[in-house]
Amino acid sequence: MPDINTQEIFEKMVTAAQGVLSNHWEEAKPFAENELKVLANNLKLIGELKLQGKITEEQAKHYLEIQKSSARIVLLTIEGLGILAVEGAINAALDVVKATVNTALGWNLI
């Protein structure tokens, strides 16, 4: 199974989210970067747990949804950001790494 490079996917996710949140990027940047770093690290963790046989595809999907909800809640605390913008940023961030992550895992997680 190919390894998930967290720094590489983190950078792609930030660029994608920044594009969606461009009008509020200065306020959102520290929170968005932190949440996206957590998401990238958790995608790698899912890969490691899969290799160890400690997580099923269903558990991984639930875990990812919990992580997305957490990121959503944090980003919604930023004044001026609405649910559509936040959801768009998270979806854009995950879309740019979808093929890489799904291929590495061997599951359609994203």
All heavy atoms as an XYZ file, in Angstrom:
846
protein
N       0.846     -1.178      0.000
C       0.000      0.000      0.000
C       0.888      1.237      0.000
O       1.772      1.357      0.835
C      -0.908      0.001      1.232
C      -1.784      1.233      1.309
S      -3.074      1.149      2.544
C      -2.218      1.620      4.004
N       0.658      2.154     -0.956
C       1.439      3.396     -0.965
C       1.206      4.196      0.305
O       0.127      4.164      0.892
C       0.897      4.150     -2.177
C       0.083      3.184     -2.950
C      -0.302      2.092     -2.018
N       2.216      4.928      0.716
C       2.135      5.754      1.915
C       1.432      7.074      1.594
O       1.481      7.556      0.470
C       3.544      6.027      2.427
C       3.551      6.595      3.827
O       2.553      6.414      4.546
O       4.557      7.211      4.195
N       0.779      7.636      2.594
C       0.149      8.944      2.451
C       1.120      9.984      2.986
O       1.507      9.941      4.159
C      -1.186      8.995      3.212
C      -2.188      8.023      2.575
C      -1.740     10.413      3.238
C      -3.492      7.885      3.350
N       1.554     10.904      2.118
C       2.480     11.969      2.497
C       1.659     13.123      3.073
O       1.032     13.878      2.338
C       3.279     12.422      1.274
C       4.282     13.497      1.605
O       4.068     14.322      2.473
N       5.385     13.471      0.892
N       1.666     13.238      4.390
C       0.796     14.226      5.032
C       1.156     15.659      4.647
O       0.257     16.483      4.480
C       0.816     14.100      6.570
O       2.146     14.110      7.031
C       0.133     12.833      7.014
N       2.436     15.957      4.521
C       2.823     17.335      4.157
C       2.334     17.676      2.760
O       1.806     18.764      2.528
C       4.340     17.516      4.260
C       4.801     18.941      4.034
C       4.235     19.931      5.058
O       4.055     19.591      6.228
N       3.949     21.150      4.621
N       2.471     16.742      1.848
C       2.046     16.973      0.470
C       0.528     17.161      0.383
O       0.048     18.107     -0.248
C       2.466     15.794     -0.399
C       2.096     15.952     -1.856
C       2.527     14.734     -2.660
O       3.715     14.387     -2.617
O       1.654     14.133     -3.313
N      -0.226     16.286      1.044
C      -1.684     16.438      0.944
C      -2.158     17.657      1.738
O      -3.092     18.328      1.337
C      -2.455     15.158      1.327
C      -2.294     14.786      2.783
C      -2.116     14.013      0.406
C      -3.219     13.647      3.235
N      -1.469     17.970      2.846
C      -1.818     19.170      3.615
C      -1.680     20.423      2.741
O      -2.579     21.262      2.703
C      -0.927     19.282      4.857
C      -0.974     20.619      5.523
C      -2.098     21.040      6.204
C       0.114     21.481      5.455
C      -2.158     22.286      6.812
C       0.076     22.721      6.057
C      -1.061     23.128      6.732
N      -0.578     20.544      2.048
C      -0.355     21.730      1.207
C      -1.408     21.845      0.106
O      -1.900     22.936     -0.181
C       1.060     21.688      0.619
C       2.127     21.905      1.683
C       3.542     21.653      1.201
O       3.734     21.414     -0.007
O       4.464     21.681      2.043
N      -1.758     20.725     -0.498
C      -2.798     20.748     -1.540
C      -4.146     21.136     -0.944
O      -4.915     21.891     -1.547
C      -2.907     19.372     -2.208
C      -1.741     19.038     -3.103
C      -1.921     17.659     -3.717
C      -0.756     17.342     -4.645
N      -0.890     15.993     -5.229
N      -4.439     20.625      0.240
C      -5.709     20.930      0.888
C      -5.799     22.413      1.243
O      -6.851     23.037      1.067
C      -5.876     20.045      2.135
C      -6.050     18.570      1.803
S      -5.869     17.462      3.231
C      -7.429     17.714      4.055
N      -4.716     22.978      1.733
C      -4.703     24.408      2.095
C      -4.929     25.261      0.852
O      -5.729     26.205      0.876
C      -3.383     24.794      2.802
C      -3.250     26.301      2.914
C      -3.325     24.147      4.184
N      -4.248     24.949     -0.219
C      -4.404     25.722     -1.453
C      -5.854     25.676     -1.937
O      -6.424     26.698     -2.334
C      -3.455     25.188     -2.546
O      -2.108     25.315     -2.073
C      -3.617     25.953     -3.843
N      -6.457     24.496     -1.888
C      -7.852     24.348     -2.332
C      -8.804     25.125     -1.424
O      -9.701     25.820     -1.902
C      -8.232     22.876     -2.368
N      -8.616     25.009     -0.115
C      -9.488     25.720      0.827
C      -9.313     27.228      0.707
O     -10.282     27.983      0.778
C      -9.200     25.256      2.254
N      -8.087     27.662      0.519
C      -7.817     29.090      0.377
C      -8.564     29.669     -0.824
O      -9.075     30.784     -0.766
C      -6.313     29.330      0.220
C      -5.934     30.788      0.152
C      -4.428     30.974      0.040
O      -3.670     30.020     -0.093
N      -4.007     32.206      0.108
N      -8.627     28.899     -1.900
C      -9.345     29.357     -3.081
C     -10.819     29.596     -2.802
O     -11.409     30.559     -3.281
N     -11.409     28.748     -1.992
C     -12.836     28.887     -1.661
C     -13.062     30.007     -0.661
O     -14.034     30.748     -0.744
C     -13.395     27.553     -1.113
C     -14.825     27.715     -0.633
C     -13.300     26.460     -2.167
N     -12.147     30.138      0.289
C     -12.314     31.127      1.370
C     -11.524     32.408      1.113
O     -11.213     33.138      2.067
C     -11.865     30.512      2.705
C     -12.602     29.256      3.156
C     -11.985     28.695      4.428
C     -14.086     29.543      3.346
N     -11.221     32.705     -0.124
C     -10.320     33.815     -0.445
C     -10.749     35.148      0.174
O      -9.905     35.920      0.618
C     -10.172     33.957     -1.958
O     -11.437     34.197     -2.548
N     -12.047     35.404      0.251
C     -12.510     36.685      0.816
C     -12.323     36.761      2.328
O     -12.332     37.851      2.896
C     -13.982     36.909      0.486
C     -14.191     37.204     -0.976
O     -13.271     37.599     -1.683
N     -15.409     36.978     -1.443
N     -12.162     35.642      2.987
C     -12.015     35.607      4.442
C     -10.732     34.885      4.857
O     -10.608     34.464      6.010
C     -13.220     34.905      5.082
C     -14.511     35.597      4.835
N     -14.924     36.689      5.564
C     -15.479     35.364      3.920
C     -16.095     37.092      5.107
N     -16.452     36.315      4.123
N      -9.811     34.710      3.916
C      -8.641     33.874      4.183
C      -7.799     34.382      5.349
O      -7.315     33.596      6.155
C      -7.788     33.692      2.940
C      -6.678     32.715      3.194
C      -5.344     32.957      3.185
C      -6.823     31.321      3.542
N      -4.637     31.815      3.496
C      -5.540     30.787      3.724
C      -7.914     30.476      3.727
C      -5.303     29.459      4.078
C      -7.687     29.159      4.081
C      -6.393     28.662      4.253
N      -7.609     35.666      5.465
C      -6.760     36.182      6.553
C      -7.301     35.785      7.920
O      -6.540     35.388      8.792
C      -6.614     37.704      6.444
C      -5.675     38.132      5.351
C      -4.299     37.464      5.408
O      -3.678     37.445      6.490
O      -3.850     36.942      4.369
N      -8.613     35.878      8.097
C      -9.204     35.485      9.377
C      -9.244     33.968      9.532
O      -9.065     33.436     10.616
C     -10.646     36.012      9.509
C     -10.824     37.480      9.278
C     -11.266     37.775      7.856
O     -10.478     37.545      6.910
O     -12.394     38.252      7.685
N      -9.488     33.277      8.442
C      -9.667     31.820      8.499
C      -8.351     31.050      8.494
O      -8.311     29.911      8.976
C     -10.522     31.365      7.316
N      -7.296     31.631      7.978
C      -6.039     30.909      7.740
C      -5.539     30.105      8.938
O      -5.286     28.902      8.791
C      -4.958     31.881      7.255
C      -3.647     31.200      6.954
C      -2.604     32.190      6.472
C      -1.281     31.468      6.250
N      -0.232     32.379      5.795
N      -5.369     30.713     10.119
C      -4.806     29.907     11.214
C      -5.690     28.728     11.600
O      -5.188     27.634     11.878
C      -4.657     30.885     12.373
C      -5.319     32.146     11.971
C      -5.613     32.074     10.515
N      -6.986     28.935     11.581
C      -7.919     27.864     11.943
C      -7.994     26.814     10.834
O      -7.992     25.612     11.096
C      -9.310     28.442     12.212
C      -9.326     29.421     13.341
C      -9.348     30.786     13.091
C      -9.291     28.991     14.655
C      -9.348     31.698     14.129
C      -9.291     29.901     15.700
C      -9.315     31.251     15.436
N      -8.087     27.287      9.603
C      -8.184     26.362      8.475
C      -6.919     25.509      8.369
O      -7.005     24.291      8.182
C      -8.414     27.139      7.177
N      -5.761     26.143      8.495
C      -4.518     25.373      8.398
C      -4.434     24.325      9.499
O      -4.030     23.191      9.258
C      -3.304     26.303      8.435
C      -3.117     27.063      7.147
C      -1.873     27.915      7.128
O      -1.311     28.209      8.210
O      -1.461     28.310      6.029
N      -4.817     24.704     10.700
C      -4.773     23.747     11.807
C      -5.736     22.582     11.573
O      -5.372     21.414     11.744
C      -5.105     24.437     13.128
C      -4.902     23.496     14.285
O      -3.799     23.002     14.493
N      -5.969     23.223     15.031
N      -6.948     22.884     11.165
C      -7.932     21.823     10.928
C      -7.538     20.928      9.751
O      -7.740     19.720      9.803
C      -9.322     22.422     10.706
C      -9.904     23.078     11.940
C      -9.954     22.148     13.143
O     -10.443     21.022     12.998
O      -9.477     22.544     14.221
N      -6.969     21.528      8.724
C      -6.556     20.726      7.573
C      -5.346     19.861      7.905
O      -5.205     18.752      7.403
C      -6.287     21.625      6.361
C      -7.545     22.319      5.825
C      -7.174     23.319      4.745
C      -8.561     21.310      5.306
N      -4.482     20.367      8.772
C      -3.346     19.544      9.221
C      -3.862     18.336     10.007
O      -3.381     17.213      9.833
C      -2.389     20.369     10.081
C      -1.139     19.586     10.497
C      -0.064     20.489     11.017
C       0.530     21.149      9.821
N       1.834     21.558      9.801
N      -4.854     18.575     10.854
C      -5.451     17.465     11.610
C      -6.086     16.463     10.646
O      -5.908     15.253     10.790
C      -6.490     17.999     12.625
C      -7.295     16.861     13.232
C      -5.794     18.807     13.716
N      -6.813     16.957      9.654
C      -7.429     16.061      8.670
C      -6.370     15.246      7.922
O      -6.520     14.030      7.753
C      -8.263     16.856      7.667
C      -9.714     17.125      8.032
C     -10.347     18.074      7.021
C     -10.518     15.849      8.108
N      -5.304     15.912      7.495
C      -4.235     15.204      6.771
C      -3.612     14.130      7.665
O      -3.382     12.998      7.224
C      -3.172     16.192      6.297
N      -3.350     14.475      8.906
C      -2.775     13.495      9.837
C      -3.729     12.338     10.094
O      -3.303     11.191     10.224
C      -2.387     14.164     11.156
C      -1.142     15.010     11.023
O      -0.269     14.717     10.212
N      -1.058     16.064     11.799
N      -5.012     12.628     10.162
C      -5.989     11.564     10.392
C      -6.153     10.661      9.171
O      -6.405      9.469      9.324
C      -7.321     12.141     10.841
C      -7.276     12.511     12.305
O      -6.851     11.715     13.130
N      -7.691     13.726     12.631
N      -5.993     11.207      7.983
C      -6.019     10.361      6.784
C      -4.834      9.399      6.804
O      -4.970      8.226      6.473
C      -6.011     11.229      5.522
C      -7.300     12.029      5.291
C      -7.106     13.042      4.170
C      -8.473     11.100      4.977
N      -3.685      9.893      7.230
C      -2.513      9.011      7.357
C      -2.755      7.957      8.444
O      -2.425      6.784      8.261
C      -1.265      9.822      7.676
C      -0.017      8.960      7.764
C       1.225      9.771      7.857
C       2.460      8.904      7.886
N       2.805      8.322      6.617
N      -3.345      8.383      9.558
C      -3.638      7.446     10.641
C      -4.569      6.335     10.162
O      -4.365      5.166     10.484
C      -4.263      8.184     11.825
C      -4.735      7.308     12.986
C      -3.557      6.567     13.608
C      -5.462      8.148     14.025
N      -5.571      6.686      9.380
C      -6.484      5.676      8.842
C      -5.699      4.668      8.012
O      -5.916      3.459      8.114
C      -7.616      6.345      8.021
C      -8.575      7.076      8.974
C      -8.356      5.313      7.177
C      -9.578      7.984      8.272
N      -4.770      5.167      7.205
C      -3.941      4.258      6.406
C      -3.119      3.321      7.271
O      -2.992      2.133      6.978
N      -2.554      3.858      8.334
C      -1.749      3.032      9.245
C      -2.615      1.994      9.958
O      -2.213      0.837     10.111
C      -1.026      3.924     10.251
C       0.044      4.788      9.624
C       0.588      5.857     10.547
O       0.088      6.009     11.688
O       1.517      6.567     10.114
N      -3.792      2.415     10.396
C      -4.693      1.484     11.079
C      -5.184      0.395     10.129
O      -5.362     -0.751     10.528
C      -5.870      2.247     11.695
C      -5.510      3.163     12.861
C      -6.718      3.993     13.276
C      -4.972      2.368     14.042
N      -5.384      0.765      8.865
C      -5.794     -0.239      7.889
C      -4.700     -1.281      7.717
O      -4.961     -2.487      7.690
C      -6.127      0.391      6.543
C      -6.616     -0.679      5.566
C      -6.722     -0.214      4.165
C      -7.210     -1.411      3.323
N      -6.984     -1.230      1.930
N      -3.468     -0.814      7.591
C      -2.335     -1.742      7.445
C      -2.242     -2.712      8.614
O      -1.884     -3.878      8.447
C      -1.019     -0.968      7.357
C      -0.547     -0.570      5.976
C       0.756      0.220      6.062
C      -0.396     -1.773      5.074
N      -2.570     -2.226      9.798
C      -2.507     -3.046     11.002
C      -3.765     -3.899     11.197
O      -3.852     -4.665     12.147
C      -2.304     -2.145     12.232
C      -1.010     -1.374     12.213
C      -0.979     -0.284     13.275
O      -1.807     -0.226     14.172
N      -0.006      0.604     13.157
N      -4.739     -3.698     10.323
C      -5.979     -4.457     10.434
C      -6.837     -4.021     11.612
O      -7.658     -4.793     12.117
N      -6.661     -2.751     12.040
C      -7.374     -2.259     13.210
C      -8.551     -1.356     12.882
O      -9.176     -0.800     13.795
C      -6.400     -1.495     14.125
C      -5.329     -2.379     14.723
C      -4.421     -1.594     15.628
C      -3.402     -2.522     16.287
N      -2.459     -1.788     17.121
N      -8.851     -1.173     11.605
C      -9.991     -0.324     11.234
C     -10.627     -0.899      9.973
O      -9.928     -1.386      9.088
C      -9.545      1.153     11.029
C     -10.751      2.087     10.987
C      -8.696      1.303      9.783
C     -10.373      3.568     11.103
N     -11.945     -0.870      9.944
C     -12.662     -1.315      8.747
C     -12.961     -0.094      7.882
O     -12.849      1.053      8.334
C     -13.992     -1.994      9.115
O     -14.856     -1.007      9.713
C     -13.782     -3.155     10.076
N     -13.381     -0.347      6.667
C     -13.745      0.745      5.767
C     -14.887      1.564      6.376
O     -14.868      2.792      6.333
C     -14.130      0.196      4.396
C     -14.424      1.278      3.379
C     -14.681      0.720      1.985
O     -14.562     -0.510      1.780
O     -14.998      1.521      1.103
N     -15.862      0.898      6.942
C     -16.997      1.595      7.552
C     -16.546      2.460      8.734
O     -16.961      3.607      8.867
C     -18.038      0.589      8.012
C     -19.292      1.231      8.578
C     -20.332      0.202      9.010
O     -20.209     -0.971      8.676
O     -21.270      0.611      9.707
N     -15.691      1.915      9.581
C     -15.179      2.701     10.717
C     -14.393      3.904     10.210
O     -14.492      5.001     10.768
C     -14.276      1.831     11.601
C     -15.012      0.780     12.385
C     -14.058     -0.194     13.063
O     -13.043     -0.600     12.489
N     -14.389     -0.564     14.294
N     -13.607      3.698      9.162
C     -12.803      4.788      8.606
C     -13.704      5.909      8.089
O     -13.420      7.090      8.299
C     -11.909      4.258      7.499
N     -14.802      5.531      7.427
C     -15.723      6.550      6.903
C     -16.387      7.330      8.040
O     -16.541      8.542      7.959
C     -16.772      5.895      6.001
C     -16.190      5.469      4.669
C     -17.219      4.821      3.769
C     -16.546      4.448      2.449
N     -17.434      3.841      1.502
N     -16.760      6.643      9.096
C     -17.340      7.340     10.256
C     -16.315      8.269     10.905
O     -16.629      9.400     11.271
C     -17.854      6.334     11.300
C     -19.088      5.608     10.895
N     -20.260      6.249     10.563
C     -19.330      4.295     10.756
C     -21.174      5.352     10.240
N     -20.626      4.152     10.348
N     -15.106      7.778     11.035
C     -14.031      8.582     11.631
C     -13.784      9.849     10.809
O     -13.671     10.943     11.364
C     -12.769      7.734     11.739
C     -11.642      8.400     12.458
C     -11.745      8.742     13.804
C     -10.452      8.693     11.802
C     -10.702      9.358     14.467
C      -9.407      9.300     12.466
C      -9.526      9.634     13.792
O      -8.496     10.252     14.435
N     -13.740      9.704      9.487
C     -13.531     10.868      8.624
C     -14.690     11.852      8.769
O     -14.474     13.067      8.828
C     -13.368     10.444      7.159
C     -13.171     11.602      6.168
C     -11.919     12.419      6.513
C     -13.086     11.072      4.746
N     -15.919     11.364      8.836
C     -17.073     12.264      9.005
C     -16.976     13.036     10.324
O     -17.313     14.218     10.383
C     -18.384     11.477      8.938
C     -18.763     11.068      7.537
C     -18.836     12.234      6.551
O     -19.442     13.266      6.881
O     -18.256     12.098      5.463
N     -16.532     12.368     11.375
C     -16.352     13.054     12.664
C     -15.295     14.152     12.523
O     -15.486     15.272     13.012
C     -15.967     12.040     13.767
C     -17.146     11.130     14.067
C     -15.471     12.761     15.023
C     -16.801      9.918     14.919
N     -14.213     13.845     11.831
C     -13.148     14.836     11.650
C     -13.633     16.009     10.799
O     -13.299     17.165     11.076
C     -11.918     14.179     11.008
C     -11.311     13.082     11.847
C     -10.994     13.542     13.263
O     -10.386     14.589     13.458
N     -11.423     12.774     14.247
N     -14.423     15.722      9.774
C     -14.978     16.795      8.943
C     -15.926     17.669      9.769
O     -15.922     18.896      9.639
C     -15.728     16.212      7.735
C     -14.811     15.657      6.671
C     -15.539     14.868      5.597
C     -16.637     15.591      4.914
N     -17.289     14.779      3.852
N     -16.723     17.059     10.608
C     -17.648     17.826     11.454
C     -16.883     18.726     12.406
O     -17.275     19.870     12.644
C     -18.545     16.880     12.249
O     -19.419     16.212     11.389
N     -15.810     18.201     12.960
C     -14.990     18.998     13.857
C     -14.416     20.219     13.129
O     -14.477     21.345     13.639
C     -13.856     18.132     14.424
O     -12.989     18.903     15.202
N     -13.889     20.006     11.945
C     -13.337     21.115     11.153
C     -14.429     22.122     10.815
O     -14.225     23.340     10.881
C     -12.686     20.574      9.882
N     -15.599     21.607     10.466
C     -16.729     22.468     10.121
C     -17.095     23.365     11.303
O     -17.291     24.574     11.143
C     -17.917     21.590      9.717
C     -19.106     22.303      9.163
C     -20.222     21.321      8.756
N     -19.779     20.320      7.795
C     -19.735     18.997      8.026
N     -20.137     18.502      9.178
N     -19.315     18.163      7.096
N     -17.184     22.794     12.481
C     -17.556     23.554     13.678
C     -16.527     24.644     13.971
O     -16.878     25.792     14.249
C     -17.716     22.599     14.882
C     -18.970     21.743     14.695
C     -17.776     23.378     16.198
C     -19.058     20.547     15.633
N     -15.270     24.295     13.883
C     -14.209     25.280     14.152
C     -14.287     26.428     13.145
O     -14.255     27.602     13.521
C     -12.817     24.616     14.124
C     -11.709     25.664     14.127
C     -12.657     23.657     15.296
N     -14.413     26.103     11.870
C     -14.426     27.152     10.844
C     -15.677     28.023     10.919
O     -15.646     29.197     10.567
C     -14.271     26.537      9.458
C     -12.908     25.886      9.199
C     -12.881     25.211      7.839
C     -11.786     26.902      9.318
N     -16.770     27.453     11.407
C     -17.995     28.252     11.531
C     -17.918     29.275     12.666
O     -18.767     30.159     12.757
C     -19.212     27.339     11.725
C     -19.694     26.654     10.448
C     -20.761     25.609     10.764
C     -20.212     27.673      9.436
N     -16.911     29.180     13.502
C     -16.749     30.181     14.562
C     -16.164     31.489     14.027
O     -16.170     32.496     14.723
C     -15.841     29.675     15.699
O     -14.527     29.470     15.203
C     -16.396     28.409     16.321
N     -15.678     31.450     12.810
C     -15.076     32.646     12.210
C     -16.178     33.536     11.671
O     -17.000     33.106     10.847
C     -14.093     32.258     11.095
C     -12.983     31.382     11.682
C     -13.525     33.499     10.422
C     -12.154     30.685     10.648
N     -16.186     34.757     12.141
C     -17.221     35.706     11.741
C     -17.182     35.923     10.231
O     -16.121     36.124      9.650
C     -17.017     37.034     12.464
C     -18.157     37.992     12.255
C     -18.010     39.227     13.123
O     -17.437     39.129     14.215
O     -18.452     40.279     12.667
N     -18.321     35.830      9.631
C     -18.428     36.074      8.199
C     -18.459     34.810      7.370
O     -18.792     34.852      6.192
N     -18.074     33.692      7.969
C     -18.102     32.434      7.210
C     -19.421     31.724      7.434
O     -19.815     31.490      8.570
C     -16.959     31.511      7.624
C     -15.561     31.907      7.183
C     -14.557     30.841      7.579
C     -15.502     32.154      5.694
N     -20.066     31.372      6.365
C     -21.321     30.645      6.445
C     -21.092     29.175      6.157
O     -20.007     28.753      5.742
N     -22.144     28.403      6.357
C     -22.043     26.958      6.187
C     -21.664     26.580      4.757
O     -20.887     25.640      4.545
C     -23.344     26.241      6.638
C     -23.172     24.719      6.627
C     -24.525     26.644      5.798
C     -22.274     24.177      7.668
N     -22.175     27.313      3.772
C     -21.852     26.966      2.385
C     -20.373     27.172      2.080
O     -19.741     26.347      1.419
C     -22.715     27.763      1.411
C     -24.208     27.433      1.430
C     -24.971     28.341      0.454
C     -24.456     25.979      1.098
N     -19.816     28.266      2.582
C     -18.394     28.532      2.356
C     -17.531     27.500      3.068
O     -16.561     26.979      2.503
C     -18.042     29.941      2.833
N     -17.881     27.207      4.307
C     -17.104     26.240      5.087
C     -17.192     24.849      4.457
O     -16.182     24.166      4.277
C     -17.579     26.213      6.555
C     -17.013     25.021      7.291
C     -17.217     27.529      7.238
N     -18.401     24.460      4.109
C     -18.574     23.141      3.480
C     -17.834     23.089      2.147
O     -17.197     22.079      1.821
C     -20.070     22.864      3.272
C     -20.405     21.431      3.047
C     -20.142     20.541      4.251
O     -20.372     20.971      5.401
O     -19.692     19.408      4.037
N     -17.894     24.182      1.405
C     -17.179     24.239      0.130
C     -15.677     24.119      0.303
O     -14.996     23.444     -0.479
N     -15.154     24.752      1.338
C     -13.706     24.693      1.592
C     -13.274     23.280      1.978
O     -12.259     22.772      1.490
C     -13.334     25.684      2.687
N     -14.037     22.654      2.852
C     -13.692     21.289      3.280
C     -13.800     20.324      2.100
O     -12.912     19.497      1.877
C     -14.590     20.844      4.454
C     -14.268     21.680      5.696
C     -14.423     19.356      4.739
C     -15.255     21.516      6.842
N     -14.862     20.454      1.333
C     -15.026     19.575      0.173
C     -13.925     19.798     -0.864
O     -13.399     18.835     -1.437
C     -16.398     19.774     -0.470
C     -17.512     19.199      0.386
O     -17.286     18.320      1.210
N     -18.721     19.706      0.202
N     -13.571     21.053     -1.096
C     -12.491     21.344     -2.054
C     -11.171     20.754     -1.559
O     -10.411     20.172     -2.343
C     -12.362     22.857     -2.247
N     -10.928     20.885     -0.259
C      -9.681     20.356      0.316
C      -9.611     18.840      0.171
O      -8.550     18.281     -0.142
C      -9.585     20.758      1.783
N     -10.711     18.182      0.377
C     -10.708     16.721      0.269
C     -10.717     16.266     -1.189
O     -10.112     15.249     -1.521
C     -11.886     16.128      1.041
C     -11.758     16.242      2.563
C     -13.041     15.794      3.252
C     -10.568     15.439      3.082
N     -11.391     17.034     -2.049
C     -11.437     16.654     -3.467
C     -10.043     16.607     -4.096
O      -9.769     15.744     -4.926
C     -12.322     17.615     -4.264
C     -13.801     17.305     -4.120
O     -14.147     16.222     -3.593
O     -14.610     18.154     -4.515
N      -9.170     17.544     -3.719
C      -7.847     17.581     -4.357
C      -6.950     16.425     -3.916
O      -5.943     16.160     -4.557
C      -7.107     18.927     -4.148
C      -7.831     20.068     -4.833
C      -6.841     19.221     -2.693
N      -7.287     15.776     -2.828
C      -6.465     14.641     -2.376
C      -7.213     13.311     -2.480
O      -6.691     12.274     -2.098
C      -5.939     14.855     -0.937
C      -5.067     16.097     -0.877
C      -7.065     14.924      0.073
N      -8.407     13.374     -3.000
C      -9.269     12.194     -3.079
C      -8.584     11.016     -3.776
O      -8.511      9.912     -3.227
C     -10.553     12.567     -3.822
C     -11.543     11.465     -3.990
C     -12.782     12.012     -4.709
C     -13.825     10.941     -4.870
N     -15.055     11.486     -5.466
N      -8.076     11.237     -4.966
C      -7.468     10.145     -5.725
C      -6.242      9.586     -5.001
O      -6.074      8.365     -4.911
C      -7.088     10.627     -7.129
N      -5.424     10.470     -4.473
C      -4.207     10.036     -3.770
C      -4.555      9.185     -2.556
O      -3.991      8.103     -2.359
C      -3.399     11.264     -3.309
O      -3.035     12.028     -4.450
C      -2.152     10.856     -2.546
N      -5.495      9.666     -1.754
C      -5.860      8.964     -0.519
C      -6.582      7.656     -0.832
O      -6.252      6.608     -0.272
C      -6.719      9.870      0.390
C      -7.301      9.090      1.559
C      -5.899     11.054      0.881
N      -7.541      7.712     -1.723
C      -8.303      6.495     -2.046
C      -7.398      5.420     -2.648
O      -7.550      4.233     -2.325
C      -9.460      6.816     -2.984
C     -10.575      7.573     -2.283
O     -10.635      7.631     -1.062
N     -11.460      8.172     -3.058
N      -6.466      5.831     -3.474
C      -5.526      4.864     -4.056
C      -4.627      4.276     -2.973
O      -4.406      3.067     -2.927
C      -4.666      5.543     -5.141
O      -5.539      6.003     -6.180
C      -3.648      4.574     -5.730
N      -4.132      5.138     -2.089
C      -3.248      4.658     -1.021
C      -3.972      3.687     -0.092
O      -3.390      2.690      0.339
C      -2.698      5.843     -0.230
N      -5.219      3.976      0.201
C      -5.972      3.129      1.124
C      -6.528      1.875      0.455
O      -6.734      0.857      1.113
C      -7.130      3.914      1.747
C      -6.758      5.057      2.676
C      -8.013      5.806      3.109
C      -6.004      4.540      3.889
N      -6.826      2.007     -0.827
C      -7.491      0.899     -1.501
C      -8.984      0.884     -1.211
O      -9.671     -0.094     -1.498
N      -9.476      1.956     -0.641
C     -10.903      2.151     -0.356
C     -11.334      3.475     -0.977
O     -10.519      4.373     -1.153
C     -11.178      2.287      1.153
C     -10.952      1.085      1.982
C     -11.013     -0.222      1.609
C     -10.632      1.100      3.381
N     -10.758     -1.021      2.690
C     -10.527     -0.241      3.796
C     -10.433      2.098      4.321
C     -10.231     -0.600      5.091
C     -10.143      1.740      5.613
C     -10.042      0.401      6.004
N     -12.607      3.646     -1.229
C     -13.140      4.950     -1.629
C     -13.595      5.667     -0.370
O     -14.779      5.771     -0.089
C     -14.286      4.792     -2.622
C     -13.789      4.375     -3.979
O     -12.695      4.770     -4.406
N     -14.557      3.573     -4.676
N     -12.636      6.154      0.376
C     -12.925      6.827      1.644
C     -13.498      8.216      1.429
O     -14.403      8.640      2.134
C     -11.643      6.920      2.484
C     -11.777      7.594      3.837
C     -12.687      6.772      4.756
C     -10.412      7.790      4.474
N     -12.941      8.941      0.474
C     -13.353     10.334      0.244
C     -14.293     10.392     -0.941
O     -14.063      9.820     -1.954
C     -12.125     11.236     -0.004
C     -11.216     11.203      1.216
C     -12.559     12.663     -0.322
C      -9.906     11.927      1.040
